[in-house]
Amino acid sequence: QSHVLSQTDCIIVGSGVAGLSSALRLAKAGWRVTVLEREEIGREASWAGGGILCPLYGWRYPEPVMRLAAAGMAQYRRFTDELSANGHTDPELFTSGMLILDPGSSPAEQSTVSNWATRYGIRHQWQDASQHFPHLSQERALWLPDIETVRNPRLMRALVESVRAAGVDIRAYTPVHGLILDGAQVIGVRTEQGDLFAEHVLITAGAWSGQLVPDPLIPGLSPADIFPVRGQMIRFGAAMHTGLATILMDEGVYLIPRKDGSVVVGSSVEHVGFDKHTTDEAMTRLHRKAVELWPNLAHAPIAQQWAGLRPGTRDEIPYIDAHPEIAGLFVSTGFYRNGLAMAPAVAELITDVMLGRPTQIDLGDYRIDRI
Ligand SMILES: Cc1cc2nc3c(=O)[nH]c(=O)nc-3n(C[C@H](O)[C@H](O)[C@H](O)COP(=O)(O)OP(=O)(O)OC[C@H]3O[C@@H](n4cnc5c(N)ncnc54)[C@H](O)[C@@H]3O)c2cc1C
């Protein structure tokens, strides 16, 4: 037990979707929660993402990724209903379906895909793309009619409103520089604004999670364990209605229709460190592919270009765990390309761990000392 008088039961480091959704669960379980964010609230990967609620080419991921994503997908409607209650921002959950034009052409690949869809209860159909879209010629496209998206910047706004309403103290521009330990027990964090104490610290610092603990001997939390993977996106504005109503995906590029008629296109996958600049190259590639897939976009102006840093891990599996060596320290990070889809399930999981309750999903695959 900490000998320090704490103002809060739990300090959460990072205000992305992982931090805020966990803050909501812990606050609703009766804990006093403080979220510390080094920059603006919720403006990193969780803001930058596309908001597709299903791993892209999900059959290519390790099973623990798909298991967690499927658990998240199954509860999204409930999650967004909870967030948008009380007049809060609507995260715009939208069942647009997704047409994947290059799911694999061999019978073996197609049976892998069908098995994957069946296993996770994802309705699917093999289609000749030209039936619905005369300009597309792929004969064995994969249609997933139930795939949903959220407008993630709005999801983040709804989360902020909901955690504040639940009594959570969120502090922007408060970077955490390190943990305060008492032997093998965490008792707080050092911030630019001074030390803050709590019996529990949860690290949800996204791609930066490996920078927080200087001791490289602590497993799972070194810069080699968690690292940034840049993704660039463009958005065509809403002014020109292009008629796109479903997600189209080909050769790693996806087009996402928003309810207001704008179209988000992503994304690059780049290992360039903590660099969020955008490049002309990525813009050109995304633009060219977008127009090829949806020719109505040819004359639509690009309203925005941006980049975000996904929290990568070496095996693409997140870390969700109580730290094996430091009591009171918890980690929920490394969500790479699927952190939005996984969020509600992960928040439930880490909350159960922190409250000492049995977990719905076995933690084994997500342990920080697994590698
Ligand atoms: C281009 C792109 C497209 C994507 N598309 C999708 C998609 O379609 N579907 C999907 O499910 N996922 C998608 N993702 C992935 C998803 O966005 C991430 O997995 C998820 O947002 C990670 O959430 P997080 O809370 O762990 O990290 P973040 O949202 O990055 O939040 C971490 C926060 O911690 C803060 N922080 C860091 N260090 C400190 C410190 N020392 N002190 C205080 N605060 C700190 C950061 O400033 C940041 O706000 C995409 C990502 C990108 C970049």
The ligand as an SDF file (V2000), in Angstrom:
LIG
                    3D

 53 58  0  0  0  0  0  0  0  0999 V2000
   -3.7780    6.5270  -40.5040 C   0  0  0  0  0  0  0  0  0  0  0  0
   -4.3740    5.5970  -39.4940 C   0  0  0  0  0  0  0  0  0  0  0  0
   -5.5080    4.8710  -39.8140 C   0  0  0  0  0  0  0  0  0  0  0  0
   -6.0950    4.0190  -38.8680 C   0  0  0  0  0  0  0  0  0  0  0  0
   -7.2810    3.3990  -39.1790 N   0  0  0  0  0  0  0  0  0  0  0  0
   -7.8770    2.6280  -38.2410 C   0  0  0  0  0  0  0  0  0  0  0  0
   -9.1480    2.0330  -38.5060 C   0  0  0  0  0  0  0  0  0  0  0  0
   -9.7350    2.2380  -39.5690 O   0  0  0  0  0  0  0  0  0  0  0  0
   -9.6920    1.2260  -37.5480 N   0  0  0  0  0  0  0  0  0  0  0  0
   -9.0760    0.9930  -36.3530 C   0  0  0  0  0  0  0  0  0  0  0  0
   -9.6120    0.2560  -35.5360 O   0  0  0  0  0  0  0  0  0  0  0  0
   -7.8890    1.5610  -36.0680 N   0  0  0  0  0  0  0  0  0  0  0  0
   -7.2750    2.3730  -36.9840 C   0  0  0  0  0  0  0  0  0  0  0  0
   -6.0630    2.9350  -36.7090 N   0  0  0  0  0  0  0  0  0  0  0  0
   -5.3730    2.5620  -35.4850 C   0  0  0  0  0  0  0  0  0  0  0  0
   -5.9040    3.3060  -34.2800 C   0  0  0  0  0  0  0  0  0  0  0  0
   -6.0480    4.6550  -34.6000 O   0  0  0  0  0  0  0  0  0  0  0  0
   -4.9310    3.1020  -33.1180 C   0  0  0  0  0  0  0  0  0  0  0  0
   -4.6660    1.7370  -32.9010 O   0  0  0  0  0  0  0  0  0  0  0  0
   -5.5350    3.6720  -31.8230 C   0  0  0  0  0  0  0  0  0  0  0  0
   -6.0180    4.9650  -32.0240 O   0  0  0  0  0  0  0  0  0  0  0  0
   -4.5070    3.6910  -30.7170 C   0  0  0  0  0  0  0  0  0  0  0  0
   -5.0810    4.3230  -29.6120 O   0  0  0  0  0  0  0  0  0  0  0  0
   -4.2140    4.7200  -28.3560 P   0  0  0  0  0  0  0  0  0  0  0  0
   -5.1310    5.3530  -27.3900 O   0  0  0  0  0  0  0  0  0  0  0  0
   -3.4310    3.5240  -27.9300 O   0  0  0  0  0  0  0  0  0  0  0  0
   -3.1200    5.7530  -28.9360 O   0  0  0  0  0  0  0  0  0  0  0  0
   -3.2330    7.3170  -29.2670 P   0  0  0  0  0  0  0  0  0  0  0  0
   -4.5430    7.6760  -29.8390 O   0  0  0  0  0  0  0  0  0  0  0  0
   -2.0220    7.6770  -30.0530 O   0  0  0  0  0  0  0  0  0  0  0  0
   -3.1830    7.9820  -27.8420 O   0  0  0  0  0  0  0  0  0  0  0  0
   -2.0330    7.9910  -27.0370 C   0  0  0  0  0  0  0  0  0  0  0  0
   -1.9940    9.3170  -26.3080 C   0  0  0  0  0  0  0  0  0  0  0  0
   -0.9690    9.2800  -25.3160 O   0  0  0  0  0  0  0  0  0  0  0  0
   -0.3800   10.5610  -25.2580 C   0  0  0  0  0  0  0  0  0  0  0  0
    0.9380   10.4560  -24.6350 N   0  0  0  0  0  0  0  0  0  0  0  0
    2.0330    9.8520  -25.1390 C   0  0  0  0  0  0  0  0  0  0  0  0
    3.0650    9.9530  -24.2790 N   0  0  0  0  0  0  0  0  0  0  0  0
    2.6110   10.6500  -23.2100 C   0  0  0  0  0  0  0  0  0  0  0  0
    3.2180   11.0950  -22.0030 C   0  0  0  0  0  0  0  0  0  0  0  0
    4.4970   10.8310  -21.7210 N   0  0  0  0  0  0  0  0  0  0  0  0
    2.4670   11.7880  -21.1080 N   0  0  0  0  0  0  0  0  0  0  0  0
    1.1530   12.0540  -21.3820 C   0  0  0  0  0  0  0  0  0  0  0  0
    0.5380   11.6640  -22.5150 N   0  0  0  0  0  0  0  0  0  0  0  0
    1.2510   10.9590  -23.4190 C   0  0  0  0  0  0  0  0  0  0  0  0
   -0.3270   10.9650  -26.7290 C   0  0  0  0  0  0  0  0  0  0  0  0
   -0.1260   12.3620  -26.8690 O   0  0  0  0  0  0  0  0  0  0  0  0
   -1.6670   10.4750  -27.2370 C   0  0  0  0  0  0  0  0  0  0  0  0
   -2.6760   11.4570  -27.1250 O   0  0  0  0  0  0  0  0  0  0  0  0
   -5.4790    3.8390  -37.6110 C   0  0  0  0  0  0  0  0  0  0  0  0
   -4.3430    4.5580  -37.2870 C   0  0  0  0  0  0  0  0  0  0  0  0
   -3.7940    5.4410  -38.2020 C   0  0  0  0  0  0  0  0  0  0  0  0
   -2.5960    6.2620  -37.8110 C   0  0  0  0  0  0  0  0  0  0  0  0
  1  2  1  0
  2  3  1  0
  2 52  2  0
  3  4  2  0
  4  5  1  0
  4 50  1  0
  5  6  2  0
  6  7  1  0
  6 13  1  0
  7  8  2  0
  7  9  1  0
  9 10  1  0
 10 11  2  0
 10 12  1  0
 12 13  2  0
 13 14  1  0
 14 15  1  0
 14 50  1  0
 15 16  1  0
 16 17  1  0
 16 18  1  0
 18 19  1  0
 18 20  1  0
 20 21  1  0
 20 22  1  0
 22 23  1  0
 23 24  1  0
 24 25  2  0
 24 26  1  0
 24 27  1  0
 27 28  1  0
 28 29  2  0
 28 30  1  0
 28 31  1  0
 31 32  1  0
 32 33  1  0
 33 34  1  0
 33 48  1  0
 34 35  1  0
 35 36  1  0
 35 46  1  0
 36 37  1  0
 36 45  1  0
 37 38  2  0
 38 39  1  0
 39 40  1  0
 39 45  2  0
 40 41  1  0
 40 42  2  0
 42 43  1  0
 43 44  2  0
 44 45  1  0
 46 47  1  0
 46 48  1  0
 48 49  1  0
 50 51  2  0
 51 52  1  0
 52 53  1  0
M  END
$$$$
